[in-house]
Amino acid sequence: MATDRDKPARRAHHHSRRHQHRPPPDPPSRPAPAGLLQPLGLAWPFLVAGTVKTLYDLTLWRIFRRVQLPTRGPS
């Protein structure tokens, strides 16, 4: 008969044996779309920042394109 001191060891052995006989998980049937987009994952912030900066620059150009620069007088 097992004593109270042996119970934790028996439980640990029982649980480790139970987990050894689980079938492996099913493999995915197709690649995840996230895996295909992963190379762009780190580029998104730069693409967004570049787009915002381009829109900002074009807006400034449209606002100030008709402003005449001051001409220098005789020096």
Secondary structure as UniProt FT lines:
FT   TURN            4..6
FT   HELIX           7..20
FT   HELIX           33..41
FT   TURN            42..43
FT   HELIX           44..64
FT   TURN            65..66
//
